[in-house]
């Protein structure tokens, strides 16, 4: 189950009752499982359907274990539904086991003064596409343009990224889905440990939004901290062409190879 993502037309193909992952959804750590990009995206896709015109203020993805790259199913539950806030939970399962859970806090939308942080870097047209990775996962499914740092070397970094294929075949990418998929990429550009010596999959994605992103090119600026105890935390700032739209974190599970 390591086919090249370039052959995939989407991350998931819809089935009668669920979603079938393609090669684009494969984890870079183990192609038999789903990547965090795919997990975050499909849970955000489920939450999109119940937003009801409210604004997503926070999206949290908890990865509860490895998610097999097999037919997957979504369940959505509204935990609280009030006039000012709504709390929605989505679960991803396969083979009778829940592998990830997404929780969204939505708030009522009203007009208030805007005070926004501007874009700190040049737009994506100022940079060239990064070389495609040697790993099958995500190859051809995303474009990446490095602002600073390096995908192959340790240290903080920033990059523009564009998801080049739909998450679910036949369904356009929504702003929330784009944001959730980018939320997993902090470890790619902001890692502090050499990937040849360590694995560091993330256990969660947490994004706090001031608004939804605009456009298909989105920027992530990421930095990783670790105290040498097998735990790491990625701190990320998310921008589009108009400026910062969210800030977030990821928890890393670090192990020697």
MARVO-189161 format. One line per field, with one value per residue (C-alpha): residue number from 0; residue in one letter; chain; x, y, z. Coordinates in steps of 0.2 Angstrom, whole numbers. Example, Ala and Ser with C-alpha at 12.3 -4.5 7.8 and 13.67 -1.06 7.14 Angstrom:
MARVO-189161
k: c(0,1)
r: c(a,s)
c: c(A,A)
x: c(62,68)
y: c(-22,-5)
z: c(39,36)
END
This chain:
MARVO-189161
k: c(0,1,2,3,4,5,6,7,8,9,10,11,12,13,14,15,16,17,18,19,20,21,22,23,24,25,26,27,28,29,30,31,32,33,34,35,36,37,38,39,40,41,42,43,44,45,46,47,48,49,50,51,52,53,54,55,56,57,58,59,60,61,62,63,64,65,66,67,68,69,70,71,72,73,74,75,76,77,78,79,80,81,82,83,84,85,86,87,88,89,90,91,92,93,94,95,96,97,98,99,100,101,102,103,104,105,106,107,108,109,110,111,112,113,114,115,116,117,118,119,120,121,122,123,124,125,126,127,128,129,130,131,132,133,134,135,136,137,138,139,140,141,142,143,144,145,146,147,148,149,150,151,152,153,154,155,156,157,158,159,160,161,162,163,164,165,166,167,168,169,170,171,172,173,174,175,176,177,178,179,180,181,182,183,184,185,186,187,188,189,190,191,192,193,194,195,196,197,198,199,200,201,202,203,204,205,206,207,208,209,210,211,212,213,214,215,216,217,218,219,220,221,222,223,224,225,226,227,228,229,230,231,232,233,234,235,236,237,238,239,240,241,242,243,244,245,246,247,248,249,250,251,252,253,254,255,256)
r: c(x,x,x,x,x,x,x,x,x,x,x,x,x,x,x,x,x,x,x,x,x,x,x,x,x,x,x,x,x,x,x,x,x,x,x,x,x,x,x,x,x,x,x,x,x,x,x,x,x,x,x,x,x,x,x,x,x,x,x,x,x,x,x,x,x,x,x,x,x,x,x,x,x,x,x,x,x,x,x,x,x,x,x,x,x,x,x,x,x,x,x,x,x,x,x,x,x,x,x,x,x,x,x,x,x,x,x,x,x,x,x,x,x,x,x,x,x,x,x,x,x,x,x,x,x,x,x,x,x,x,x,x,x,x,x,x,x,x,x,x,x,x,x,x,x,x,x,x,x,x,x,x,x,x,x,x,x,x,x,x,x,x,x,x,x,x,x,x,x,x,x,x,x,x,x,x,x,x,x,x,x,x,x,x,x,x,x,x,x,x,x,x,x,x,x,x,x,x,x,x,x,x,x,x,x,x,x,x,x,x,x,x,x,x,x,x,x,x,x,x,x,x,x,x,x,x,x,x,x,x,x,x,x,x,x,x,x,x,x,x,x,x,x,x,x,x,x,x,x,x,x,x,x,x,x,x,x)
c: c(A,A,A,A,A,A,A,A,A,A,A,A,A,A,A,A,A,A,A,A,A,A,A,A,A,A,A,A,A,A,A,A,A,A,A,A,A,A,A,A,A,A,A,A,A,A,A,A,A,A,A,A,A,A,A,A,A,A,A,A,A,A,A,A,A,A,A,A,A,A,A,A,A,A,A,A,A,A,A,A,A,A,A,A,A,A,A,A,A,A,A,A,A,A,A,A,A,A,A,A,A,A,A,A,A,A,A,A,A,A,A,A,A,A,A,A,A,A,A,A,A,A,A,A,A,A,A,A,A,A,A,A,A,A,A,A,A,A,A,A,A,A,A,A,A,A,A,A,A,A,A,A,A,A,A,A,A,A,A,A,A,A,A,A,A,A,A,A,A,A,A,A,A,A,A,A,A,A,A,A,A,A,A,A,A,A,A,A,A,A,A,A,A,A,A,A,A,A,A,A,A,A,A,A,A,A,A,A,A,A,A,A,A,A,A,A,A,A,A,A,A,A,A,A,A,A,A,A,A,A,A,A,A,A,A,A,A,A,A,A,A,A,A,A,A,A,A,A,A,A,A,A,A,A,A,A,A)
x: c(0,14,7,13,1,4,-8,-22,-36,-41,-36,-52,-65,-82,-91,-109,-106,-89,-72,-59,-41,-30,-11,-11,-18,-4,7,25,30,20,11,-2,-9,-16,-6,-11,-15,-28,-35,-37,-44,-57,-63,-64,-74,-87,-88,-90,-107,-114,-107,-124,-117,-107,-89,-76,-66,-56,-52,-44,-39,-34,-25,-30,-19,-13,-27,-27,-27,-44,-62,-65,-81,-87,-99,-104,-112,-117,-112,-119,-131,-134,-137,-120,-109,-110,-98,-97,-87,-83,-75,-65,-66,-60,-62,-73,-60,-60,-43,-46,-58,-61,-69,-74,-80,-91,-97,-111,-105,-108,-99,-85,-69,-55,-38,-27,-8,-2,7,25,33,32,18,20,24,41,47,49,42,52,58,46,50,57,42,27,15,9,20,10,-4,3,14,27,37,50,51,65,72,73,62,77,86,82,77,62,55,40,33,18,8,-6,-16,-17,-31,-48,-49,-64,-67,-80,-80,-71,-59,-67,-57,-59,-52,-37,-33,-34,-23,-10,-11,-2,13,22,33,39,45,49,57,72,77,85,72,85,88,71,52,41,23,11,-3,-14,-18,-25,-29,-37,-45,-48,-56,-56,-42,-44,-37,-28,-10,-8,8,14,28,33,45,48,53,58,65,73,60,52,39,39,28,26,20,13,7,-5,-7,-14,-11,-21,-12,-13,-29,-25,-12,-9,0,5,11,25,29,48,57,74,73)
y: c(0,12,18,35,49,57,43,49,61,64,59,49,41,41,24,20,22,29,35,24,32,33,34,53,49,38,42,47,36,20,19,7,20,38,54,68,78,66,63,82,85,71,76,94,89,81,96,107,100,105,123,131,148,150,154,140,147,132,115,101,84,71,56,41,28,23,25,11,15,6,11,24,30,46,50,68,73,90,91,108,119,136,153,159,143,126,111,98,81,70,53,43,24,9,-9,-6,5,24,31,50,63,81,94,111,126,137,154,166,178,197,213,220,230,221,221,209,204,207,194,194,186,189,180,163,169,175,158,142,125,114,98,83,72,54,47,42,51,68,68,77,80,97,111,118,134,137,154,150,134,117,102,91,99,103,120,132,137,144,138,142,126,122,106,102,88,87,79,69,66,77,89,106,110,121,134,124,108,117,124,107,99,113,111,95,101,110,95,95,113,116,100,101,83,74,63,50,47,50,48,62,59,71,66,81,97,112,128,144,154,173,169,156,157,164,157,141,146,146,149,140,147,133,130,115,114,98,95,78,68,60,74,89,104,113,131,138,154,152,166,169,183,195,191,179,170,157,151,133,119,100,87,76,58,57,40,35,25)
z: c(0,-5,-22,-27,-23,-40,-47,-35,-40,-22,-4,-2,-14,-7,-4,-1,18,21,12,4,6,-9,-10,-7,11,16,31,28,43,37,21,28,39,36,37,49,34,29,46,50,33,33,51,46,31,43,54,39,36,53,55,52,48,64,64,69,83,88,79,89,81,93,85,96,87,70,57,45,26,24,21,35,43,51,64,70,86,92,111,114,103,109,102,105,104,97,101,88,89,74,75,62,63,53,57,72,81,83,78,78,85,80,91,84,95,84,89,83,70,72,65,76,73,64,71,61,60,43,32,38,22,3,-7,-14,-32,-24,-22,-32,-29,-17,-24,-22,-8,-11,0,-9,3,-3,-18,-32,-20,-13,-19,-6,-8,6,13,25,33,24,23,24,38,56,62,62,45,35,19,7,3,-9,-9,-27,-27,-18,-1,-6,-24,-32,-17,-18,-4,9,19,35,27,19,36,45,32,33,52,51,41,55,58,40,40,58,64,76,75,60,51,47,66,74,71,77,72,80,92,90,80,88,79,85,72,71,54,40,27,10,-6,-10,-5,14,24,40,51,63,77,88,106,115,132,128,136,121,120,108,104,88,88,72,64,49,36,19,7,18,35,50,51,65,77,83,91,89,101,95,100,98,96,90,74)
END
